[in-house]
């Protein structure tokens, strides 16, 4: 694992290269995804089933693409007790956390006779995308569906490709049942995003699409935004660990390797002012890579996008964190809450040596669908707020109309909009 001092000349180029690893726009992929989206939008089911045959090698129709709530519930009941307890524990903690995000409609009025407020209502339909081709992630299903259910979304639909063509993974089905999914569709890729965005004869269009996916899914979500809402564009996963050098090197190495096993584009970075500790962690990463089942994937990620940056101080480490705006940030230092005060940009922060990022992935409670690729500078984790919308409410009485009418007419004049001013002027002196 590369060790680079922040004062060295190669630090800045390497930092920028890793930070920008997911920003390359593949024009060929863009064109292919555009064709798929346009085709599904135009031909509906016919195109959708053609792409499922091409990419998933499955022959589906309007009946076989659908998985019912009964099948989801049966999958949950068929789980062994230990596995079901794990999923239910995670679901309970996720629900408890997200219930605290709920907000209600509000209003206020003053003596001037003006009443203002916001009407808070849940979205009607949401489409959740869950990866399911090469690997299944029931944790992602729980993280995406439970906040929607807590928000009060009327209809929650799930799209996931069949695992290796054999059917939907049983853990995905069970998690969908726990999450309150009304209907599951055996579809994936750009064609699934298009189906949710525009609707087909079988798949309903939705108000918003959430959940991570591969490059095809990310590109498709980008392209359909505007016709439908999206949560975010998911990029390669990443972790930054700030350590003062007092932790067990094997613990820190394990967290770096854990992130690297996601995929070859994942980034795992350690920031520490302790150079001897940096070397110890680097050696431990090498040892652990040789024992990992997904070691080949993790090694490529570490070689390409992993690094140990030796900083001048913890203060400099925090400055680098805020520049990178990582998806996951671990603060493994003596007083992590003191360091937390300086953090502005991160998707999720894990405090102390006994809070590995894996807890956040599964059952801590906060959402693990997080902004990546530096978007934590302006984006937030998925939550209840993603499944509600706000409508402004405005009410003027006669007295308040008289109080503010002349100013409204004058303001319209400042902008040269005579009709706006007249819409106020015609009401002056008239009873409603």
N, C-alpha and C positions, 0 to 999 in steps of 0.2 A: 504494500500500500504506500503510495507516494507520500513523503513528508516534505512539506515546503514551508519555509519561514516567510511570514508576511512581509518582511523587509527585503526579500529576494526579488530580483527583477522578473522572475517567471511567475510570481504569485498572481499579479493582476490579470495577465492573459489566461492563466489556468482557471482563476475564479470566474472570469467572464465566460469562458468556454463551457464550464459545467453549468453555470446559471442559465445559459441560453440554449442548452442541449435540446429542448423540446420545441424550439421556435422555427425550425426549418419547415417551410411550406412546400409540400410535395404537390406540384402542379398536376402530375399524372393522377394521383389519388383524388385531388379536388375534382378533376374532370369526370373520373369514374363515379364518384359519389353523387355528383350532380346528375349524371345520367340515371342512376338508380332512383334518386328522389323524384325526378321528373316523371319517370316511368311509372312508379307506384302511385304518384299523385294523379296521373292520367288514366291508368288502367286498373287501379285498385287490386282486388284479390288476384286477378290473373297474373299481374306482374309480381306481386308479393310471393305467390307460390312458385313462380319460375325461379326467383332468386333463392328461395329456400332450397329448391332442388339443386341449383348450381353450387351454392356455397356449403350447405349442410348435408347434401346428398340424401334428402328426405322428400318423399312424396306426400304432401299434406293437402287437405282441403278445408272447407269452412267448418267441418266438424272436428277433424283430428288435430287441428291447430290449437284448439281450445282445451284448457284444463280447468275443471270445475272446482268450486269451493269444497265440494264433497271429497274430491281426490286430494286436495290439500289437507283437509282435516284428517283423512285416513292416513296420509303420510306422517302426520304428527303423532297420531295414535300408535302407529307401527314402530316408532322409534324405541330403542331400548331406554329404560328409565334414566340411566346416567346421561345419555345424550340429550334426552328431552329436558332434563333438569338444567343442563348447560344453556340450551336455547332459551328456556323460560326465565332463567336467572338474568341472562343478557337482556331479554325483551323487557323484563320488569324494570331493570335499572335504566334502560334507554327511555322507557315511557315516563318514569319518575323524573328524570332530568328534563325532558322536553315539556312536560306539563308546566314546569316553572317558567317556560317561555311564553305561555299564553297571555294574550292581551285582549281586552274587550273594547267595544265601542265606547266613545267618550264624547262629552260636550261640555261647554261652559258658556255662560252668559253674563254680561255686565249690566250696569245700570243704564247704559245707552240703548238698550233694547236689541242688541245684536246677539244672536245665538250661533255659535260655531262648534264644530266637532268633526269626528270621523266615524264612519260606519265600517266596522271590521267584519268581513265575511270570509269564509273559507272558499277556496276554489271548488268548482263543481267536479271536475274530472282531472286526474293526474295519471300519467304514464310513467312507471318506474322501469328503468333498464337495469338488468343484472347480468353480468358476464356469466357464461355457463358453458362455453365451448371446451376449452382446454382445462379449466379449473372452475370449481363452483365456490361461491362466496355467500353463504347464508347470512353472514354478518352484515353484508352490504344490503341485503333484502330487508333485514330488520332496521338498519339505520335509515333507509329511505322511506319505508312504509309506515313505521310507527309515528314519526313526526306528522305525517300527512293525516293519519287517523286521529291523532291528538288534536290537530288543527280543526278537524271536523269535515275533511274532504268527503264528499258524498260518494264518489266512485274512484276506487284505486285499482288500476290495471298494472299487470306486470308482464314484461317481455323478457324472455331469456331463451337462448338457443338450446336445443337438446344436447346433452352431454354425450359427445362421441356418437351421435346419431341414435342412441339407445333410448332416448326419452329424457324427461327433465329429472335432474338430480333430486333424490328424495329429501335431502336436507334443504334444498331450495324450496321445494313444495311445502315442507313443514314450516319453514320460516315465513313463507307467504301466508300460510294459515294463521300464524301468530300475528302477522302484521296487518291483517284485515283486508287482504286482497280480494276483490270481487271476482276477478277472472284473470287467468294466466294464459298468455299466448306463446306458443313454441316458435319463437322467431327471434332473430338477432341481427346484428349488423346495421348498415345504413337503411336497409329495407324496413326494419322494425321502427326506426326513428321516423321514417317517412310515413309509415302506416299510422303511427300515433299522431303525427303532425297534421295529416290531411284526411285520415279516415279511409277505410275501404268498405266493401260490402259486409265484411265480417268484423273488422277491427274498428272501434269507435275513435273519432278524433278526440284529443284531450286538450286541456288548457295549458298544461305544463309538462315537460319531460325532465325527469331527474335521474341521476345515477351515472356511474362511470362505465366506460367501455373502451374498446380498442381504437385505433386510429380512424377506422371507418366511422365508428359511432361518434367520436369527437368531431370529426369533420362534418358529419350529417347534422349534429346538433347545432353547430355553428351556422350551417346553411338554412335551417328551418326556423331559426330564431326570428321572431317578428310575426310569423304565422302562428307560432306557439311560443310560450315561455320556456326557458331552460334554467337550470340551476347554475351551471358553470361549465367551462370546457376543461375536462380533466386531462392533465398532462402526466408525464412520468412521476412516480412517487419519489419522495425525498425525506431525509432526516438530517438534522444538524444536531450535534451534541457538544455542548460547552462543558468542559470539565477542568477543575482546578488541579487535577493530578493526584487527588487523594482517594480516588475510587479504585476498585479492583479492575485491572486492565481487561480481564476476561469478561467482565460484565459489559464494559463499553464495547469491546470487540463483538460480543454477541448481538448487541443492539444494531451495530453497523451492518453485520452480516445478515441479520433478520430483514433489514430494509432492502439490502441488495438482492435477496432471493426473489423479490417481486417480479422483476424483469430486467433485461439487459440495459434499459435506459434509466434504471433507478439510480439515485445518488445518495451516498452515505458519507458524511463529512464530520470529522472531529476537529474542534477548535480548543486548543489548550496552550497555556504559556509554559507548561512543563515539558521540555524537550525529551527528557529520559522517559517520561510517561508516554509520550507520543510514540517513541520507538517500541516500547513494551506493548502498546495496543496494536501497532502495526504487525509485530511478530505474532501476536495472539490471533489477529484476523487471519493471517496465513494458515495457522494451525487449524482454526475452526473451519475454514473453507474446504479443507481436505476431508472433513468428516460429514459434510452436508449433503443430503440427498439431491438438492437443487444446486449443488456446488458449482457446476459449470456455468449456470446462469448468473449466480452471485459473483463468481470470479470475473466474468466479463464486465458486470456492472462496476465492481470495485476497480478493475483495471482502467476502465474508461472514465468513470464519473465518481470515483471515490478518492478521498484525499484526507490527509491529516495536515491541518494548517497550524503551525506553531506561531502563536501571537505574542506580542509584547506584553500584554496584560489581559485580564478578563474584560476590562473596559473596551479594549480594541475588539475582542471577540464579540461583544454585544453590538458594536458598530457594524461588524461584518454580517451578523445575523440580520440586522435591520435592512441591510443592502440586499441580502439574498431572499428575505421573506419566505422562510421555509415552510413547507406543509406541516412537518413535525419538528418540534424543538425540544430537546432534553436539556435541562439545567442540572447537571450533576456536580454541584458545588456545595460548600459548607453551609451557606445561607441562601438558598435559591430564591426565596421571596424578595431578598434585597436586590438580586440581579434582575428579577422579573420587572421591577419598576422601570428599567430602561428598555424593555422590549416593546416595540411598536408594531412589528410586522411578523406574524406567525399564525399558522392555521390552528395549531393546538400546542400547548406548552405542558411538559411533563416535569414535575418538580422532584428532585432528589433521586438517590440511587435505587430506591425500591419502587419507582414508578416507570417501568419500561414502556416504550411506545406500544408494545403488544397489548397492554391493558386497554389502551384507547381503541385499538382495533376491534376488540371483542366485547367487553362487558363493563367498562368503567361507567358508561352512561352517555357522556357527550358524543356528538356525532363524529364518525370517522370519515365522512365524505367532506373533504377539506380543500381549500384553494391550493393549487400547485403552481409551479413555474413563476414564482414571484407575485402572483395575483393576490396573495395575502396582504399586499399593500392597500388593496381597495375592496377585497371580498372577504366573506365570512363563511364559517362552516354551515353546512346544510342544517336547517332547523325549522321550527314551526312557522317562523316568519316567511319561509319560502312557499308556504301553502295557504297564505291568506292574502287578501287584497284590501286596500283602504280606499274608501270613497269619502270625499270631503262633503260636509253638510253645512249650509249657510242659510241663515234666516234673518231678515231685517224687518223690524216693525215700522209703523208710520213715523214714529218719533226718530228712530235711528235713520230711516230713509231721508228725512228732512235734515238730519244732522250732517250726513255725509254726501248727500246728493250733489251739491254744488262742486265739491272737490272731485267727485267721480267724473262730472261733466268736464271740468277743467283738465283733469288728467287725460281724458280722451282727446281733448284738444291738443295737448302736448304731443301726442302721437299721431295727430292728423286723422283720427278716425271719427268722422262726424256722426256716423250711424250709431256708434257706441254711445256717444254723448246724448244723442237724441232718444235712445232707449231709456235713459234716465229722465231726460227732460220731459217726455210725454207723460210721465207719472206724477210730475210735480203738481200739487194742488188737486189731484184726482183721488177719490176714495177707492180703495180696492174692493 
